[in-house]
Amino acid sequence: MGGSILRTKHLSHRYATAWAIRDINLEINQSGIVGLLGSNGAGKSTTMNIFCGVLNQTEGTVEIDGIDLREDPESAKKLIGFLPQNPPLYMDLTVDEYLVHCAYLRLMDKTAIRPALEQAKERCGISHFSNRLIRNLSGGYRQRVGIAQAIIHHPKLVVLDEPTNGLDPNQIHEVRSLIREIAVDRAVIFSSHVLSEVQVLCKEIKMIEGGRMVFADTMDAFNNYIEPHSLLMVMENPPSPEDLLKVPGITKVEFLTSRQVRAYFKGGQDISEKIIAESIRSNWQLREISLDKSNLDEIFAQLSSKSSKQTDL
């Protein structure tokens, strides 16, 4: 199967006359966490609904472990676990009743349901709530039940739509740990519009904006998409702002403390060499110098802007 669990080719979908997504091509391997990024209305939900067989695409193909989702939906869907942004929890069922119901919906063999139920509960840390009504669980534990229903049938692909939305910091940390554990032996697509969430969880990024794929690469490549435009320096004998601005390329200077300075620049990356040379010449006693990494929000805005310009052409 070439090691990929999900492959799409020229995936497009139209609502009435407007295209929600256009020509999405991607491939996701058998394990690990892939971040699906996009602002609200970018086309993320449409794309995920098509991945999971909730929606039939207008054009293109989706293959789950080599199975065409449209030609053989039943076989393909057995390999998919899906946690929508608002999990369809039945509040008047107990945790066990709900998860057993979900197992039947996945057409699991009856003899396999009980051990799969216990394993999913243990993995999600909800075994002690087996007989509790879902309505009596906290938001964090309801989310865990939602994740348990997505993995109870041992899918090869798990799609999580905003799984940490609305949780407090402790719950977010717990759910992140759970997602990392799940991704050890299967592929996880983690959808979010919160860049910091994707940054801490994902090694690979797919970004959809304006219905099109505008970025598909590693998290490191995403972080470095925009070249740094500022640097931090620590100097024992710092010059005046006016003297620093005389260094070719420096456009703005901020003194954060009496010794620490942030300098903004334009042009090439050789700015550090120029500062080091001037420091030696003028005895600034430079102790540290480091380029600032681009802020993820800046990258997001630039990619979104790039997509808008392409759409206008």
Backbone as CSV, one residue per row, in Angstrom:
resi,resn,N_x,N_y,N_z,CA_x,CA_y,CA_z,C_x,C_y,C_z
1,MET,0.809,-1.212,0.000,0.000,0.000,0.000,0.849,1.270,0.000
2,GLY,2.178,1.068,-0.118,3.034,2.242,-0.197,3.169,2.999,1.111
3,GLY,2.697,2.403,2.244,2.853,3.029,3.544,1.885,4.140,3.847
4,SER,0.938,4.444,2.952,0.007,5.545,3.225,-1.360,4.996,3.620
5,ILE,-1.972,5.632,4.603,-3.297,5.231,5.057,-4.380,6.081,4.396
6,LEU,-4.028,7.317,4.037,-4.991,8.215,3.381,-4.325,8.871,2.183
7,ARG,-5.017,8.810,1.050,-4.514,9.481,-0.148,-5.691,10.132,-0.871
8,THR,-5.565,11.409,-1.172,-6.601,12.087,-1.964,-5.986,12.607,-3.254
9,LYS,-6.783,12.589,-4.304,-6.333,13.100,-5.599,-7.381,14.061,-6.148
10,HIS,-6.963,15.283,-6.380,-7.802,16.320,-6.998,-9.170,16.432,-6.303
11,LEU,-9.139,16.368,-4.965,-10.384,16.404,-4.199,-11.010,17.796,-4.245
12,SER,-12.264,17.850,-4.686,-12.977,19.122,-4.808,-14.437,18.915,-4.408
13,HIS,-15.018,19.977,-3.824,-16.442,19.892,-3.477,-17.107,21.253,-3.657
14,ARG,-18.305,21.194,-4.179,-19.037,22.420,-4.478,-20.382,22.388,-3.773
15,TYR,-20.715,23.482,-3.095,-22.050,23.686,-2.547,-22.760,24.661,-3.474
16,ALA,-23.848,24.225,-4.114,-24.539,25.056,-5.116,-23.525,25.483,-6.176
17,THR,-23.215,26.762,-6.268,-22.270,27.213,-7.300,-20.885,27.523,-6.739
18,ALA,-20.746,27.516,-5.416,-19.464,27.907,-4.805,-18.634,26.674,-4.443
19,TRP,-17.362,26.701,-4.809,-16.454,25.612,-4.448,-15.980,25.805,-3.009
20,ALA,-16.227,24.798,-2.159,-15.756,24.846,-0.769,-14.289,24.444,-0.690
21,ILE,-13.908,23.408,-1.453,-12.497,23.013,-1.567,-12.204,22.725,-3.029
22,ARG,-10.950,22.885,-3.415,-10.600,22.726,-4.827,-9.224,22.082,-4.956
23,ASP,-9.202,20.915,-5.588,-7.952,20.259,-5.982,-7.031,19.992,-4.791
24,ILE,-7.573,19.319,-3.769,-6.784,18.962,-2.590,-6.095,17.620,-2.844
25,ASN,-4.768,17.637,-2.845,-3.975,16.414,-3.010,-3.116,16.230,-1.770
26,LEU,-3.293,15.090,-1.103,-2.451,14.840,0.066,-2.282,13.356,0.287
27,GLU,-1.261,13.029,1.063,-0.981,11.636,1.420,-0.524,11.613,2.866
28,ILE,-1.111,10.708,3.647,-0.792,10.620,5.072,-0.354,9.199,5.389
29,ASN,0.764,9.079,6.121,1.346,7.775,6.408,0.635,7.048,7.549
30,GLN,1.139,5.858,7.860,0.418,4.933,8.726,0.381,5.329,10.197
31,SER,1.318,6.147,10.673,1.293,6.525,12.086,1.824,7.945,12.253
32,GLY,1.510,8.541,13.413,1.926,9.907,13.697,0.768,10.884,13.607
33,ILE,1.025,12.124,14.025,-0.017,13.159,14.081,0.232,14.194,12.996
34,VAL,-0.758,14.388,12.165,-0.705,15.398,11.108,-1.691,16.503,11.459
35,GLY,-1.212,17.743,11.472,-2.077,18.878,11.773,-2.770,19.370,10.517
36,LEU,-4.073,19.521,10.609,-4.845,20.110,9.511,-5.253,21.503,9.958
37,LEU,-4.601,22.501,9.382,-4.792,23.886,9.798,-5.667,24.643,8.818
38,GLY,-6.328,25.647,9.341,-7.113,26.525,8.484,-7.979,27.420,9.331
39,SER,-8.223,28.625,8.867,-9.104,29.527,9.602,-10.543,29.072,9.423
40,ASN,-11.450,29.665,10.182,-12.860,29.302,10.057,-13.347,29.604,8.640
41,GLY,-14.005,28.626,8.030,-14.499,28.802,6.672,-13.481,28.483,5.595
42,ALA,-12.308,27.963,6.006,-11.247,27.677,5.035,-11.529,26.441,4.194
43,GLY,-12.381,25.540,4.709,-12.661,24.290,4.015,-12.248,23.056,4.791
44,LYS,-11.785,23.251,6.055,-11.340,22.115,6.876,-12.462,21.113,7.127
45,SER,-13.608,21.607,7.584,-14.697,20.703,7.949,-15.204,19.928,6.737
46,THR,-15.316,20.607,5.607,-15.733,19.920,4.383,-14.756,18.804,4.044
47,THR,-13.464,19.112,4.136,-12.434,18.117,3.814,-12.521,16.924,4.750
48,MET,-12.667,17.185,6.055,-12.751,16.078,7.021,-14.013,15.258,6.835
49,ASN,-15.117,15.911,6.541,-16.359,15.172,6.317,-16.242,14.248,5.112
50,ILE,-15.494,14.672,4.111,-15.272,13.810,2.941,-14.336,12.656,3.315
51,PHE,-13.255,12.951,4.066,-12.345,11.894,4.526,-13.108,10.774,5.216
52,CYS,-14.070,11.175,6.030,-14.762,10.222,6.902,-16.022,9.628,6.262
53,GLY,-16.301,9.986,5.022,-17.451,9.411,4.335,-18.777,10.024,4.720
54,VAL,-18.741,11.159,5.414,-19.974,11.841,5.797,-20.554,12.588,4.598
55,LEU,-19.668,12.990,3.696,-20.042,13.808,2.547,-19.383,13.233,1.302
56,ASN,-20.141,13.146,0.208,-19.558,12.713,-1.059,-18.988,13.907,-1.807
57,GLN,-17.743,13.784,-2.248,-17.091,14.864,-2.966,-17.708,15.066,-4.353
58,THR,-17.568,16.271,-4.874,-18.031,16.566,-6.229,-17.069,15.993,-7.259
59,GLU,-15.773,16.115,-6.974,-14.747,15.606,-7.887,-13.609,14.997,-7.070
60,GLY,-12.813,14.142,-7.711,-11.625,13.578,-7.084,-11.892,12.284,-6.350
61,THR,-10.832,11.725,-5.772,-10.936,10.432,-5.085,-10.316,10.495,-3.694
62,VAL,-10.829,9.612,-2.814,-10.264,9.411,-1.475,-10.019,7.918,-1.312
63,GLU,-8.797,7.558,-0.946,-8.466,6.162,-0.666,-8.050,6.024,0.791
64,ILE,-8.665,5.041,1.475,-8.302,4.709,2.849,-7.602,3.362,2.816
65,ASP,-6.302,3.359,3.090,-5.499,2.138,3.019,-5.687,1.422,1.675
66,GLY,-5.754,2.199,0.598,-5.885,1.649,-0.742,-7.305,1.363,-1.187
67,ILE,-8.286,1.558,-0.293,-9.693,1.296,-0.621,-10.358,2.606,-1.041
68,ASP,-10.977,2.620,-2.202,-11.688,3.808,-2.660,-12.931,4.006,-1.794
69,LEU,-12.986,5.144,-1.106,-14.064,5.398,-0.152,-15.434,5.435,-0.815
70,ARG,-15.484,5.879,-2.044,-16.769,5.981,-2.727,-17.224,4.634,-3.284
71,GLU,-16.265,3.820,-3.751,-16.608,2.538,-4.354,-16.936,1.477,-3.316
72,ASP,-16.241,1.517,-2.166,-16.474,0.520,-1.120,-16.506,1.209,0.238
73,PRO,-17.564,2.010,0.473,-17.593,2.827,1.705,-17.589,2.003,2.989
74,GLU,-18.255,0.845,2.987,-18.334,0.070,4.224,-16.959,-0.416,4.670
75,SER,-16.187,-0.972,3.747,-14.837,-1.455,4.097,-13.933,-0.307,4.512
76,ALA,-14.039,0.816,3.793,-13.179,1.959,4.103,-13.519,2.562,5.460
77,LYS,-14.813,2.704,5.759,-15.219,3.358,7.008,-14.869,2.533,8.241
78,LYS,-14.710,1.205,8.078,-14.294,0.381,9.211,-12.891,0.747,9.670
79,LEU,-12.130,1.423,8.801,-10.752,1.791,9.110,-10.633,3.213,9.656
80,ILE,-11.775,3.907,9.807,-11.772,5.317,10.193,-12.447,5.513,11.548
81,GLY,-11.833,6.313,12.401,-12.469,6.787,13.627,-12.594,8.302,13.544
82,PHE,-13.736,8.839,13.954,-13.994,10.277,13.770,-14.539,10.882,15.052
83,LEU,-13.894,11.955,15.497,-14.415,12.749,16.609,-14.764,14.125,16.066
84,PRO,-16.061,14.403,15.815,-16.449,15.738,15.337,-16.202,16.786,16.415
85,GLN,-16.274,18.041,16.028,-16.046,19.134,16.968,-17.041,19.077,18.119
86,ASN,-18.279,18.717,17.830,-19.292,18.505,18.864,-19.656,17.025,18.862
87,PRO,-19.010,16.219,19.710,-19.235,14.767,19.682,-20.712,14.411,19.892
88,PRO,-21.236,13.470,19.115,-22.645,13.078,19.236,-22.863,12.138,20.421
89,LEU,-22.704,12.671,21.626,-22.856,11.865,22.838,-24.331,11.770,23.234
90,TYR,-24.740,10.602,23.677,-26.113,10.398,24.156,-26.107,10.535,25.668
91,MET,-26.603,11.652,26.158,-26.441,12.024,27.558,-27.142,11.080,28.535
92,ASP,-28.176,10.392,28.077,-28.930,9.517,28.977,-28.430,8.080,28.985
93,LEU,-27.333,7.820,28.276,-26.706,6.502,28.315,-25.515,6.542,29.270
94,THR,-25.174,5.379,29.820,-23.924,5.285,30.567,-22.772,5.207,29.568
95,VAL,-21.565,5.353,30.098,-20.378,5.279,29.235,-20.338,3.940,28.508
96,ASP,-20.569,2.845,29.247,-20.547,1.512,28.625,-21.640,1.366,27.573
97,GLU,-22.855,1.791,27.886,-23.960,1.662,26.933,-23.662,2.410,25.637
98,TYR,-23.124,3.600,25.788,-22.827,4.416,24.603,-21.737,3.785,23.746
99,LEU,-20.659,3.328,24.388,-19.543,2.768,23.626,-19.924,1.447,22.960
100,VAL,-20.738,0.652,23.622,-21.221,-0.595,22.997,-22.089,-0.258,21.783
101,HIS,-22.942,0.742,21.921,-23.768,1.195,20.801,-22.890,1.614,19.622
102,CYS,-21.798,2.368,19.907,-20.889,2.806,18.848,-20.191,1.619,18.193
103,ALA,-19.870,0.597,18.999,-19.216,-0.597,18.448,-20.143,-1.319,17.466
104,TYR,-21.422,-1.395,17.819,-22.391,-2.021,16.900,-22.519,-1.201,15.616
105,LEU,-22.509,0.126,15.752,-22.588,0.967,14.555,-21.408,0.709,13.623
106,ARG,-20.254,0.350,14.202,-19.054,0.077,13.397,-19.035,-1.357,12.868
107,LEU,-20.133,-2.097,13.075,-20.277,-3.476,12.585,-19.197,-4.394,13.144
108,MET,-18.811,-4.156,14.404,-17.822,-5.021,15.037,-18.416,-6.387,15.322
109,ASP,-17.582,-7.398,15.266,-17.997,-8.745,15.651,-18.376,-8.732,17.133
110,LYS,-19.508,-9.353,17.456,-20.030,-9.285,18.835,-19.019,-9.784,19.865
111,THR,-18.268,-10.829,19.513,-17.314,-11.390,20.481,-16.135,-10.450,20.728
112,ALA,-15.928,-9.500,19.812,-14.784,-8.588,19.947,-15.139,-7.322,20.718
113,ILE,-16.434,-7.093,20.933,-16.860,-5.810,21.506,-16.407,-5.627,22.952
114,ARG,-16.629,-6.633,23.797,-16.299,-6.476,25.215,-14.813,-6.196,25.437
115,PRO,-13.892,-7.005,24.879,-12.473,-6.665,25.085,-12.084,-5.321,24.480
116,ALA,-12.677,-4.969,23.333,-12.376,-3.672,22.713,-12.885,-2.530,23.582
117,LEU,-14.039,-2.718,24.208,-14.618,-1.718,25.110,-13.683,-1.464,26.287
118,GLU,-13.228,-2.542,26.919,-12.359,-2.391,28.083,-11.036,-1.727,27.701
119,GLN,-10.512,-2.089,26.541,-9.243,-1.515,26.097,-9.384,-0.023,25.805
120,ALA,-10.470,0.358,25.129,-10.686,1.777,24.801,-10.877,2.603,26.071
121,LYS,-11.633,2.068,27.029,-11.856,2.786,28.293,-10.562,2.957,29.064
122,GLU,-9.759,1.898,29.101,-8.498,1.969,29.839,-7.559,2.977,29.177
123,ARG,-7.502,2.928,27.852,-6.607,3.820,27.128,-7.007,5.285,27.323
124,CYS,-8.300,5.531,27.423,-8.792,6.907,27.553,-8.984,7.330,29.006
125,GLY,-8.670,6.439,29.942,-8.740,6.781,31.361,-10.154,6.989,31.878
126,ILE,-11.117,6.180,31.395,-12.511,6.348,31.828,-13.108,5.051,32.373
127,SER,-12.257,4.062,32.692,-12.766,2.776,33.182,-13.593,2.937,34.453
128,HIS,-13.206,3.901,35.306,-13.901,4.083,36.584,-15.257,4.784,36.416
129,PHE,-15.576,5.198,35.184,-16.870,5.836,34.923,-17.788,4.959,34.067
130,SER,-17.517,3.673,34.018,-18.252,2.761,33.126,-19.758,2.876,33.257
131,ASN,-20.248,2.983,34.483,-21.697,2.961,34.715,-22.270,4.351,35.006
132,ARG,-21.472,5.382,34.753,-21.963,6.735,35.003,-22.641,7.291,33.751
133,LEU,-23.750,8.005,33.960,-24.404,8.653,32.827,-23.482,9.718,32.241
134,ILE,-23.461,9.796,30.932,-22.572,10.749,30.262,-22.914,12.184,30.664
135,ARG,-24.193,12.464,30.932,-24.580,13.825,31.318,-23.927,14.253,32.626
136,ASN,-23.490,13.282,33.456,-22.892,13.596,34.750,-21.367,13.673,34.700
137,LEU,-20.796,13.621,33.499,-19.343,13.740,33.348,-18.950,15.193,33.085
138,SER,-17.721,15.536,33.462,-17.199,16.870,33.146,-16.908,16.968,31.648
139,GLY,-16.641,18.187,31.187,-16.343,18.382,29.767,-15.132,17.585,29.314
140,GLY,-14.098,17.531,30.163,-12.893,16.794,29.808,-13.148,15.310,29.651
141,TYR,-13.955,14.750,30.555,-14.242,13.320,30.472,-15.219,13.001,29.347
142,ARG,-16.110,13.915,29.037,-16.970,13.698,27.867,-16.115,13.619,26.603
143,GLN,-15.090,14.482,26.546,-14.197,14.461,25.379,-13.452,13.130,25.308
144,ARG,-13.076,12.593,26.457,-12.408,11.290,26.487,-13.344,10.190,25.975
145,VAL,-14.618,10.277,26.342,-15.593,9.298,25.830,-15.696,9.432,24.311
146,GLY,-15.686,10.688,23.838,-15.731,10.916,22.393,-14.530,10.302,21.690
147,ILE,-13.350,10.414,22.297,-12.159,9.803,21.703,-12.254,8.281,21.775
148,ALA,-12.805,7.761,22.877,-12.949,6.306,23.013,-13.831,5.728,21.911
149,GLN,-14.921,6.421,21.562,-15.774,5.904,20.489,-15.067,5.944,19.136
150,ALA,-14.087,6.844,19.011,-13.357,6.959,17.745,-12.301,5.872,17.579
151,ILE,-11.911,5.208,18.684,-10.851,4.202,18.579,-11.310,2.798,18.968
152,ILE,-12.565,2.640,19.382,-13.013,1.351,19.914,-12.889,0.220,18.898
153,HIS,-13.031,0.545,17.613,-12.994,-0.491,16.573,-11.607,-0.645,15.954
154,HIS,-10.586,-0.126,16.631,-9.187,-0.231,16.192,-8.980,0.299,14.774
155,PRO,-9.380,1.532,14.505,-9.211,2.074,13.156,-7.741,2.376,12.858
156,LYS,-7.414,2.438,11.577,-6.049,2.796,11.169,-5.886,4.303,11.036
157,LEU,-7.012,5.009,10.899,-6.998,6.469,10.753,-7.989,7.074,11.731
158,VAL,-7.526,8.008,12.558,-8.399,8.702,13.504,-8.391,10.191,13.158
159,VAL,-9.577,10.751,12.966,-9.714,12.161,12.602,-10.342,12.902,13.778
160,LEU,-9.618,13.878,14.330,-10.062,14.621,15.509,-10.265,16.085,15.134
161,ASP,-11.479,16.562,15.253,-11.810,17.943,14.871,-11.886,18.813,16.122
162,GLU,-10.911,19.684,16.311,-10.852,20.606,17.463,-11.055,19.847,18.788
163,PRO,-10.269,18.792,19.063,-10.537,17.956,20.243,-10.289,18.624,21.582
164,THR,-9.541,19.743,21.611,-9.277,20.411,22.890,-10.116,21.678,23.062
165,ASN,-11.035,21.900,22.152,-11.856,23.114,22.197,-12.709,23.142,23.465
166,GLY,-12.662,24.246,24.209,-13.517,24.402,25.379,-13.009,23.729,26.641
167,LEU,-11.813,23.125,26.602,-11.282,22.462,27.784,-10.383,23.409,28.573
168,ASP,-10.261,23.142,29.884,-9.365,23.964,30.689,-7.925,23.474,30.487
169,PRO,-6.922,24.243,30.955,-5.520,23.884,30.684,-5.129,22.480,31.120
170,ASN,-5.598,22.021,32.288,-5.268,20.669,32.735,-5.877,19.618,31.816
171,GLN,-7.137,19.840,31.412,-7.801,18.900,30.517,-7.113,18.866,29.152
172,ILE,-6.686,20.034,28.674,-5.981,20.107,27.385,-4.703,19.280,27.450
173,HIS,-3.956,19.415,28.541,-2.713,18.652,28.698,-2.992,17.150,28.680
174,GLU,-4.056,16.721,29.374,-4.397,15.301,29.436,-4.810,14.769,28.066
175,VAL,-5.632,15.547,27.350,-6.090,15.101,26.033,-4.924,15.057,25.045
176,ARG,-3.998,16.017,25.142,-2.812,15.985,24.280,-2.026,14.694,24.496
177,SER,-1.814,14.326,25.763,-1.070,13.102,26.071,-1.768,11.884,25.493
178,LEU,-3.091,11.873,25.594,-3.880,10.767,25.058,-3.731,10.677,23.536
179,ILE,-3.781,11.825,22.871,-3.654,11.847,21.408,-2.280,11.334,20.983
180,ARG,-1.234,11.734,21.712,0.112,11.249,21.384,0.183,9.730,21.517
181,GLU,-0.448,9.202,22.557,-0.429,7.754,22.773,-1.166,7.025,21.650
182,ILE,-2.319,7.555,21.262,-3.106,6.941,20.190,-2.320,6.916,18.882
183,ALA,-1.517,7.962,18.652,-0.810,8.111,17.375,0.424,7.223,17.254
184,VAL,0.759,6.495,18.315,1.935,5.626,18.258,1.746,4.536,17.206
185,ASP,0.536,3.987,17.106,0.326,2.858,16.196,-0.776,3.109,15.166
186,ARG,-1.098,4.378,14.915,-2.062,4.701,13.864,-1.878,6.157,13.446
187,ALA,-2.484,6.492,12.326,-2.408,7.877,11.845,-3.502,8.701,12.506
188,VAL,-3.153,9.901,12.928,-4.111,10.820,13.532,-4.088,12.133,12.760
189,ILE,-5.259,12.574,12.322,-5.389,13.916,11.752,-5.981,14.806,12.832
190,PHE,-5.242,15.841,13.174,-5.627,16.746,14.262,-5.972,18.089,13.642
191,SER,-7.247,18.426,13.644,-7.687,19.672,13.021,-7.821,20.769,14.066
192,SER,-7.343,21.952,13.713,-7.455,23.080,14.638,-7.245,24.387,13.887
193,HIS,-7.774,25.471,14.454,-7.425,26.798,13.955,-6.525,27.505,14.961
194,VAL,-6.170,26.786,16.064,-5.273,27.340,17.086,-3.857,26.860,16.787
195,LEU,-3.011,27.773,16.364,-1.681,27.403,15.907,-0.826,26.774,17.000
196,SER,-0.935,27.266,18.229,-0.104,26.740,19.309,-0.435,25.280,19.603
197,GLU,-1.696,24.896,19.442,-2.097,23.504,19.655,-1.406,22.585,18.655
198,VAL,-1.419,22.999,17.407,-0.803,22.198,16.356,0.703,22.128,16.555
199,GLN,1.289,23.233,17.006,2.742,23.306,17.180,3.243,22.280,18.195
200,VAL,2.523,22.090,19.292,3.016,21.189,20.336,2.733,19.721,20.021
201,LEU,1.781,19.444,19.128,1.395,18.056,18.883,1.930,17.468,17.583
202,CYS,2.043,18.281,16.552,2.224,17.732,15.210,3.652,17.886,14.698
203,LYS,4.072,16.920,13.899,5.358,17.007,13.217,5.171,17.384,11.756
204,GLU,3.939,17.250,11.277,3.650,17.534,9.874,2.406,18.411,9.801
205,ILE,2.374,19.309,8.826,1.289,20.274,8.702,0.690,20.238,7.307
206,LYS,-0.634,20.229,7.249,-1.356,20.481,6.000,-2.235,21.702,6.280
207,MET,-2.113,22.721,5.455,-2.912,23.924,5.686,-3.807,24.210,4.498
208,ILE,-5.098,24.349,4.793,-6.091,24.690,3.779,-6.554,26.116,4.020
209,GLU,-6.543,26.903,2.986,-7.029,28.272,3.094,-7.721,28.624,1.791
210,GLY,-8.910,29.193,1.902,-9.676,29.533,0.706,-10.024,28.316,-0.116
211,GLY,-10.135,27.152,0.560,-10.509,25.923,-0.135,-9.370,25.221,-0.845
212,ARG,-8.156,25.753,-0.737,-7.019,25.152,-1.426,-5.904,24.806,-0.435
213,MET,-5.118,23.795,-0.792,-3.965,23.444,0.019,-2.861,24.462,-0.242
214,VAL,-2.496,25.219,0.796,-1.485,26.264,0.615,-0.153,25.899,1.263
215,PHE,-0.148,24.820,2.065,1.102,24.402,2.691,0.998,22.932,3.070
216,ALA,2.057,22.171,2.788,2.124,20.759,3.186,3.586,20.407,3.403
217,ASP,3.999,20.382,4.676,5.407,20.120,4.977,5.531,19.838,6.473
218,THR,6.762,19.784,6.960,6.999,19.518,8.379,6.710,20.755,9.225
219,MET,6.591,20.537,10.536,6.371,21.646,11.461,7.568,22.589,11.439
220,ASP,8.781,22.038,11.341,9.980,22.878,11.290,9.958,23.785,10.067
221,ALA,9.560,23.214,8.931,9.488,24.022,7.709,8.431,25.108,7.851
222,PHE,7.346,24.775,8.546,6.271,25.747,8.778,6.774,26.897,9.645
223,ASN,7.497,26.539,10.720,8.050,27.563,11.619,9.003,28.498,10.894
224,ASN,9.733,27.944,9.935,10.769,28.723,9.253,10.305,29.296,7.920
225,TYR,9.002,29.241,7.679,8.487,29.680,6.381,8.821,31.153,6.126
226,ILE,8.657,31.954,7.156,9.031,33.363,7.044,10.411,33.531,7.668
227,GLU,11.320,34.159,6.946,12.651,34.380,7.499,12.575,35.322,8.695
228,PRO,13.412,35.077,9.707,13.420,35.983,10.863,13.711,37.417,10.435
229,HIS,13.069,38.358,11.114,13.315,39.766,10.793,13.731,40.549,12.032
230,SER,14.045,39.816,13.109,14.563,40.493,14.297,15.535,39.559,15.012
231,LEU,16.387,40.147,15.837,17.324,39.339,16.622,17.483,39.940,18.003
232,LEU,17.887,39.084,18.941,18.112,39.492,20.326,19.604,39.511,20.615
233,MET,20.041,40.541,21.342,21.456,40.656,21.699,21.585,40.998,23.179
234,VAL,22.631,40.454,23.783,23.005,40.842,25.141,24.419,41.404,25.075
235,MET,24.593,42.643,25.555,25.900,43.313,25.483,26.240,43.920,26.835
236,GLU,27.500,43.773,27.216,27.949,44.354,28.481,28.142,45.869,28.356
237,ASN,28.482,46.319,27.164,28.751,47.749,26.939,27.974,48.214,25.701
238,PRO,26.634,48.200,25.801,25.826,48.454,24.595,25.957,49.889,24.096
239,PRO,25.858,50.061,22.789,25.917,51.406,22.215,24.561,52.095,22.352
240,SER,24.496,53.308,21.896,23.209,54.012,21.854,22.370,53.448,20.698
241,PRO,21.045,53.620,20.756,20.208,53.183,19.637,20.662,53.786,18.309
242,GLU,21.108,55.029,18.364,21.545,55.706,17.136,22.751,55.000,16.508
243,ASP,23.678,54.545,17.362,24.857,53.852,16.829,24.474,52.491,16.225
244,LEU,23.530,51.784,16.877,23.093,50.497,16.335,22.400,50.663,14.990
245,LEU,21.633,51.751,14.852,20.911,51.990,13.604,21.860,52.310,12.445
246,LYS,23.131,52.588,12.765,24.106,52.854,11.698,24.587,51.558,11.037
247,VAL,24.325,50.408,11.720,24.708,49.121,11.117,23.820,48.885,9.901
248,PRO,24.390,48.669,8.711,23.576,48.511,7.495,22.546,47.382,7.622
249,GLY,21.283,47.703,7.370,20.211,46.706,7.418,19.310,46.830,8.621
250,ILE,19.823,47.398,9.739,18.999,47.525,10.946,18.028,48.696,10.764
251,THR,16.752,48.426,11.028,15.707,49.432,10.791,15.090,49.968,12.072
252,LYS,15.219,49.210,13.174,14.572,49.631,14.416,15.278,48.950,15.588
253,VAL,15.332,49.621,16.724,16.026,49.091,17.896,15.147,49.259,19.131
254,GLU,15.056,48.195,19.947,14.315,48.263,21.226,15.231,47.782,22.347
255,PHE,15.404,48.594,23.386,16.147,48.154,24.565,15.169,47.509,25.542
256,LEU,15.300,46.187,25.728,14.410,45.461,26.636,14.868,45.619,28.080
257,THR,16.176,45.622,28.283,16.790,45.952,29.582,18.005,46.830,29.259
258,SER,18.787,47.131,30.270,19.967,47.968,30.015,21.000,47.234,29.164
259,ARG,20.943,45.880,29.152,21.920,45.095,28.401,21.318,44.325,27.229
260,GLN,20.005,44.093,27.271,19.368,43.265,26.243,18.656,44.137,25.207
261,VAL,18.927,43.866,23.944,18.407,44.694,22.850,17.768,43.801,21.784
262,ARG,16.631,44.228,21.279,16.060,43.583,20.099,16.235,44.541,18.929
263,ALA,16.803,44.021,17.838,17.017,44.830,16.639,16.249,44.222,15.476
264,TYR,15.514,45.060,14.767,14.776,44.629,13.582,15.613,44.964,12.349
265,PHE,15.544,44.088,11.364,16.389,44.305,10.200,15.677,43.873,8.927
266,LYS,16.231,44.279,7.815,15.781,43.801,6.511,17.013,43.400,5.726
267,GLY,16.785,42.540,4.745,17.925,42.083,3.960,18.336,40.685,4.350
268,GLY,19.580,40.334,4.046,20.059,38.968,4.217,20.342,38.594,5.654
269,GLN,20.723,37.306,5.807,20.992,36.757,7.132,22.380,37.150,7.653
270,ASP,23.163,37.896,6.863,24.510,38.246,7.309,24.510,39.394,8.308
271,ILE,23.324,39.811,8.760,23.228,40.914,9.716,24.001,40.592,10.993
272,SER,23.964,39.299,11.417,24.680,38.898,12.634,26.165,39.155,12.502
273,GLU,26.709,38.824,11.340,28.147,39.022,11.117,28.509,40.499,11.181
274,LYS,27.642,41.337,10.631,27.903,42.784,10.661,27.914,43.302,12.096
275,ILE,26.953,42.818,12.910,26.870,43.276,14.300,28.083,42.802,15.085
276,ILE,28.477,41.535,14.873,29.642,40.991,15.584,30.900,41.788,15.235
277,ALA,31.042,42.087,13.948,32.225,42.857,13.516,32.245,44.250,14.148
278,GLU,31.076,44.891,14.175,30.997,46.244,14.748,31.199,46.204,16.258
279,SER,30.704,45.131,16.900,30.883,44.991,18.348,32.362,44.899,18.707
280,ILE,33.108,44.131,17.920,34.559,43.997,18.170,35.250,45.344,17.955
281,ARG,34.847,46.004,16.866,35.475,47.284,16.514,35.196,48.348,17.581
282,SER,33.929,48.363,18.109,33.520,49.445,19.023,33.464,49.017,20.489
283,ASN,33.915,47.784,20.780,33.960,47.287,22.153,32.580,47.270,22.828
284,TRP,31.565,46.743,22.115,30.223,46.617,22.716,30.155,45.429,23.680
285,GLN,31.166,44.555,23.633,31.214,43.362,24.496,29.961,42.502,24.326
286,LEU,29.735,42.100,23.110,28.578,41.258,22.768,28.725,39.885,23.416
287,ARG,27.735,39.479,24.203,27.768,38.182,24.891,26.860,37.135,24.222
288,GLU,25.724,37.577,23.711,24.794,36.647,23.068,24.148,37.335,21.874
289,ILE,23.859,36.520,20.831,23.103,37.039,19.688,22.323,35.871,19.079
290,SER,21.039,36.066,18.853,20.213,34.974,18.310,19.077,35.548,17.474
291,LEU,18.788,34.863,16.380,17.675,35.269,15.520,16.361,34.859,16.153
292,ASP,15.368,35.743,16.105,14.024,35.404,16.581,13.352,34.487,15.567
293,LYS,12.680,33.459,16.074,11.867,32.634,15.176,10.590,33.377,14.830
294,SER,10.117,33.151,13.638,8.884,33.810,13.222,7.719,33.358,14.094
295,ASN,6.849,34.276,14.402,5.632,33.953,15.120,4.691,33.175,14.207
296,LEU,4.110,32.094,14.753,3.244,31.261,13.914,2.070,32.037,13.344
297,ASP,1.584,33.018,14.098,0.458,33.805,13.584,0.862,34.598,12.339
298,GLU,2.117,35.046,12.317,2.596,35.757,11.137,2.620,34.832,9.920
299,ILE,3.087,33.590,10.149,3.142,32.617,9.056,1.739,32.330,8.547
300,PHE,0.833,32.137,9.493,-0.565,31.854,9.142,-1.136,32.983,8.296
301,ALA,-0.885,34.227,8.715,-1.412,35.379,7.987,-0.799,35.473,6.598
302,GLN,0.501,35.181,6.509,1.156,35.287,5.203,0.643,34.218,4.237
303,LEU,0.484,32.996,4.738,-0.035,31.924,3.889,-1.463,32.216,3.456
304,SER,-2.268,32.751,4.381,-3.653,33.108,4.048,-3.682,34.191,2.981
305,SER,-2.784,35.171,3.121,-2.705,36.257,2.161,-2.281,35.736,0.795
306,LYS,-1.324,34.815,0.794,-0.845,34.208,-0.442,-1.984,33.491,-1.160
307,SER,-2.804,32.767,-0.364,-3.942,32.057,-0.959,-4.948,33.015,-1.565
308,SER,-5.217,34.124,-0.853,-6.192,35.098,-1.346,-5.740,35.701,-2.662
309,LYS,-4.439,35.989,-2.761,-3.912,36.581,-4.008,-4.043,35.607,-5.162
310,GLN,-3.802,34.294,-4.890,-3.924,33.296,-5.940,-5.354,33.163,-6.405
311,THR,-6.287,33.252,-5.446,-7.699,33.139,-5.784,-8.165,34.311,-6.633
312,ASP,-7.579,35.494,-6.379,-7.998,36.697,-7.118,-7.487,36.706,-8.555
313,LEU,-6.447,35.910,-8.805,-5.851,35.939,-10.142,-6.763,35.336,-11.181
